Amino acid sequence: MPSIETVECDILVIGGGMSGCGAAFESKFWGEDLKVVIVDKAVIERSGATGEGLSAINCYMGQRYGWNTPEDFVHYVVNDMMGLAREDLVYDVGRHVDSSVHLLEEWGLPIWKKDNGEYERIGRWQIPIHGESLKPVTAEPARKAVGKENIYERVSITHLLTDANDPNRIAGAIGFGVRENKIWVFKAQAVIVTSGGASNVFRPRSVNEGIGRTWYSVFATGSAYGLMIPIGTEMTQMEHRFVPTRFKDGYGPVGMWFQYFHAHVENALGEDYTVTRDDELRKYEPYGSAIPTPTPLRNHQMFLDIKEGKGPMYMRTDLAMQELAGGDPAKMDKVREEAWEDFLDMTIAQAMTWASQNIAPEETPSEVVLAEPYIMGSHSGEAGAWVSGPEDLAPPEYYWGYNKMTTIQGLFAAGDGVGAAPHKFSSGSFTEGRLAAKSAVRFVKENSTSVQLNSSQVNTLAESIWAPLETFDKYKGVSTAPEINPHYITPKQALVRLQKIMDEYAGGTSALYTTNGPTLERGIALIEMLREDLQHQGARNRHELLRCWEVVHRTWTGEAHLRHLLHRKETRWPGYYYRSDYPDLDDVNWRVFVNSKFDASANRWDISTKPYLNLVK
């Protein structure tokens, strides 16, 4: 067994992405006298979904320019979510996000500007940046604020810990060092979960030679959900998923091409599906008439073309770039530079795909596809914890004392961890981390009774965390090939099994995003068996041990998704998924939030609904 080391602190921040860095920095601003610890399985300068860079800030109101108001933002988000978002939480981000962007600029983030000093604008909510250094710019102030002695990197958190005397009170977390034989126990008065949403829960389109190539960060493993679900945290909208339209094979985002380059997509017949399928939107009123068209409905229009065999679908990069250049070779050089920089900033795989396929985007259009589903709470998804709203905005149904606190006392969330509050992106997640931190500081100061760890629980979890290494070492000689063994499964085998279940039963790409009640019930039965078998994983080293616990978190995420999909008896988001047994959107009965709680003592899920309340007129 490894050694066990315990760290005591006031506030523990789990995850060093944008929301984690925001939470760490803000915790020390409001709680100068408090000990704040941040833990990350990697290094915070490159951790999180923006670790590889970004080409735009996608959540900026521009209130000082008169561009938008928080009310405008709420209306946009609710429409894009086909009528379901927590308006108090969305408004809270909208009213604070501009100041967070200005803070990032003060720290050194280069933002594109016009000659008069005003920010450039490439969409209603988007401003372009030179964002290859976004994450280091965000991480440095957080590192300085908490102090290097309070940053624990290369430590993977696997479980949350509750109080020995109150299972509804957070007490800390436990994990292991990915580069040392050590179990880490963190005792904390408050915990802020800022870890990631989930990629690779569904079988990706890129397999075999392309394995690991995904749109959302491959190291976003659903830990935001896999940590909170097992201790009974109430979750919401876990049935929601985001299916992004992306450049084929390289997963390059399309937003910059639509908003800055003003490109459009055509099918193989040269038709624009947003024109030819405009009548389809009328089936989904009032959302079909919303401007812009909700993302799932745009997907739905393209999906109908694909099902009718009108593919491939092409982003007309050639026409857009030629239009911008206007026949001027010097302008074309500039446009070409911006086109390649867009992907070199944030999706290098797409630039490599262009190069490997001899594509000059100014001459040749590029294929786009609907990707596999992703489960998240910060981008265009709204899965996550059911959290309290701000005191001045939230009605009694949405408020229980501290903004961004979950239903577990002292446990806060931000970024992917907060449900029903989408479209935060990097800047909004950073903002939400700051808001959660301010509340966590107040919670700690108003609840001074020290939490107590359950030593028996800690020891049991420590043994289970390390068990895959022990299992492999015990049984590795039973078979000649370590990947084939009757006593354990490898984390890669477990991941492939999870992805097969989710792809075939939860409406993945091979099922054309379609499922039904009996199919979901079968998927739940299979994922329950998988969850049992995950207790028999074998790891050859600490890297594989990390993979073992990542697939555990992904499996919790997948099971919650299946159960929520089964409960919601409608097709709320066509283009993201289709319930063939309930093919219509049903606002009368199902404009509600679907919530769940897992009861570990009974191994039972309790599913319920919560009302949608219109707060912003």
C-alpha positions, -999 to +999 in steps of 0.1 A: +000+000+000+011+036-006+017+061+021-013+083+031-009+121+037-036+144+050-038+181+041-062+203+061-076+235+046-106+259+047-115+257+010-106+230-014-108+237-052-109+205-073-098+212-108-075+238-123-093+248-154-109+282-160-135+279-132-110+264-109-085+292-114-112+317-109-124+300-077-089+298-063-081+335-070-114+348-057-113+326-026-081+344-015-095+378-024-125+374+000-108+351+024-073+364+029-070+347+062-083+313+049-061+284+036-072+277+001-059+246-017-062+238-054-058+202-067-053+192-103-045+159-120-022+178-144-007+213-142-030+243-140-012+263-167-025+238-193-054+222-175-090+223-185-109+226-218-090+257-229-055+243-220-045+241-257-057+276-265-087+294-278-094+318-306-123+337-291-141+346-259-176+333-265-195+348-236-192+386-234-221+410-230-204+442-241-225+462-218-201+492-219-206+493-257-244+489-254-242+455-272-262+433-249-278+431-214-279+402-191-317+400-199-308+396-236-284+368-226-311+349-206-335+351-235-309+338-259-299+309-236-334+298-228-343+297-265-312+278-275-320+253-247-355+249-262-371+265-232-352+251-203-325+269-184-322+283-148-327+320-155-313+330-122-281+312-128-277+324-164-285+360-154-259+358-126-232+349-151-244+375-176-242+404-152-207+396-140-189+381-170-178+414-186-158+424-156-141+390-156-131+394-192-117+429-184-098+413-155-083+387-179-072+415-202-055+432-172-037+400-166-023+400-201-049+383-224-045+399-259-080+409-272-085+421-308-093+458-310-104+483-335-084+515-342-106+533-317-097+509-289-131+491-289-131+453-289-136+436-322-168+416-324-174+384-345-208+374-332-234+387-308-215+373-278-181+367-293-149+387-293-117+374-310-085+369-289-050+357-294-058+329-271-029+304-273-018+317-238-053+321-223-048+293-197-013+304-185-026+340-182-055+327-160-034+303-140-006+326-129-027+349-106-044+319-091-010+303-084+003+335-068-029+340-048-030+307-030+008+302-028+028+274-044+027+254-012-011+251-015-011+238-051-012+201-055-006+191-091-004+156-106-029+145-079-061+129-092-092+132-069-113+101-071-139+106-043-155+132-022-157+127+016-186+135+038-187+144+075-184+114+099-215+127+117-235+142+088-236+125+054-251+157+039-221+178+049-190+178+028-157+172+046-131+170+018-118+146-008-094+118-015-072+108-044-037+097-054-005+110-068-002+101-104+036+102-102+042+089-067+030+061-045+009+082-022-028+086-013-038+122-006-066+131+018-078+167+019-099+178+048-119+209+040-146+231+055-159+238+019-152+222-014-156+237-049-159+212-077-147+228-109-135+197-127-146+187-162-176+175-182-174+143-202-158+134-235-154+098-246-186+086-228-200+079-263-180+061-289-162+088-309-162+090-346-124+089-346-114+053-336-084+031-341-058+053-358-076+084-346-083+072-311-081+101-286-091+127-311-122+143-299-138+178-299-140+184-262-108+178-243-099+141-240-089+147-204-124+159-195-136+126-180-168+135-163-152+139-129-175+168-121-203+143-121-185+112-111-174+129-079-208+144-069-232+117-079-220+089-055-224+110-024-260+118-031-257+153-047-289+162-065-282+165-103-302+182-130-306+179-168-282+149-170-303+138-200-290+168-220-261+164-244-244+185-269-238+172-304-215+197-321-213+203-358-175+201-365-151+197-394-148+161-402-119+141-388-101+171-372-130+182-350-123+218-358-149+242-344-172+259-370-182+290-350-154+313-363-163+302-398-199+311-395-194+343-375-162+359-387-157+343-422-195+343-429-193+308-444-222+285-450-227+248-453-240+231-484-250+195-491-236+176-521-263+191-543-253+226-535-283+232-513-283+252-480-303+231-456-312+261-435-331+274-465-345+242-479-356+229-445-369+261-431-404+247-429-392+220-405-386+247-378-424+254-377-429+221-359-410+233-329-426+266-321-420+289-303-384+279-305-384+274-342-389+311-348-362+322-324-333+342-337-308+327-339-322+292-346-315+270-316-284+248-321-302+215-319-327+226-346-299+236-369-284+201-363-318+186-370-321+204-404-287+191-414-294+156-400-325+153-423-303+160-453-278+134-442-305+108-436-318+114-471-284+107-486-276+142-496-241+142-481-213+149-478-219+183-462-194+210-470-184+242-453-178+265-482-145+279-468-135+286-504-164+310-512-161+327-478-124+334-480-126+346-516-155+369-507-134+384-478-103+388-500-123+405-528-097+394-554-068+412-536-039+388-532-026+407-502-059+405-485-061+368-493-027+363-476-042+379-445-074+359-446-054+327-451-033+335-421-063+340-400-079+308-412-049+287-402-043+306-370-079+299-359-071+262-356-034+265-347-047+284-316-071+258-304-075+227-326-041+218-341-056+184-353-077+203-378-047+222-393-030+188-395-060+173-413-060+201-439-023+196-445-025+158-447-054+159-471-039+186-493-067+210-485-062+247-492-093+262-476-094+291-499-097+267-528-114+236-515-144+233-492-141+211-461-165+183-449-184+189-417-203+163-397-224+159-366-200+146-339-207+121-311-225+134-280-208+152-252-221+157-217-212+190-201-225+221-183-203+250-195-205+250-233-237+243-251-247+216-226-266+220-193-259+188-173-247+192-138-255+197-101-287+214-089-273+245-071-287+274-052-291+306-071-281+341-059-301+356-030-313+386-050-325+367-080-335+332-071-371+323-060-375+300-029-376+270-052-341+278-064-324+291-032-310+275-001-286+299+015-254+302-006-251+309-043-237+279-063-240+255-033-252+221-042-277+201-021-247+189+000-239+214+027-205+231+020-202+216-015-201+242-043-198+238-080-188+259-111-183+254-148-192+220-160-204+211-125-234+235-125-265+222-142-292+242-162-268+271-167-252+266-202-234+289-226-208+300-201-178+289-222-144+299-208-152+334-196-185+324-180-169+294-163-142+317-149-169+340-137-189+312-121-158+300-103-153+334-088-190+336-077-188+301-062-157+311-043-172+342-028-201+321-015-178+294-002-158+320+018-190+332+034-201+297+041-168+289+059-169+321+080-206+315+090-201+277+097-171+275+120-177+240+134-149+218+122-158+188+100-148+153+110-134+127+087-146+091+090-113+072+093-129+039+084-143+055+052-109+070+044-091+037+048-117+018+028-115+043-001-077+043+000-077+005-005-102+007-033-083+035-050-051+014-051-069-019-058-064-020-096-026-020-091-029-048-065-052-068-087-029-066-117+002-075-097-016-105-081-030-120-114-006-108-141+010-143-144-023-161-150-023-154-187+005-150-213-009-117-226-016-091-198-045-076-218-064-109-217-070-121-181-100-138-164-094-119-132-095-082-144-103-059-172-080-031-183-092+005-183-091+006-221-114-024-223-137-009-198-139+024-217-146+006-250-174-013-233-189+019-219-187+036-252-204+006-269-233+007-244-238+044-248-234+045-286-259+016-292-284+022-264-283+060-256-285+073-291-250+076-303-238+081-339-243+044-350-279+046-338-284+079-356-289+096-323-321+076-317-333+056-288-365+045-270-377+032-236-369-005-240-335+004-255-327+027-227-338+001-201-315-025-217-286+000-217-292+007-180-291-030-172-258-033-191-242-002-175-252-015-140-232-047-148-203-026-160-203-006-128-200-038-109-172-051-131-152-018-127-144-031-092-122-056-110-100-034-131-063-040-134-037-013-138-001-019-147+011+015-135-001+048-121-010+061-155-034+032-160-046+037-125-056+072-135-074+058-165-092+033-142-107+061-122-115+082-152-136+054-166-154+051-133-163+088-134-174+084-171-196+054-162-214+074-134-220+101-160-233+076-186-256+059-162-271+092-151-276+102-188-294+069-195-317+072-165-326+109-172-333+101-209-356+074-199-375+097-175-380+125-200-408+113-222-404+136-252-379+146-278-369+180-263-338+185-284-341+171-319-307+172-335-291+161-302-312+130-296-346+114-307-369+094-286-387+073-313-414+064-288-420+101-279-409+119-311-425+153-303-416+182-281-441+184-253-440+218-235-473+212-217-460+182-197-422+184-200-411+220-197-395+210-164-361+201-151-353+164-146-334+159-114-319+128-098-302+116-065-283+084-061-288+067-027-256+047-022-269+028+008-298+014-012-280+015-046-310+033-059-316+063-081-345+087-073-357+107-104-380+137-101-388+170-118-385+206-107-404+235-122-391+259-148-398+294-136-397+324-159-379+352-140-367+375-167-395+390-188 
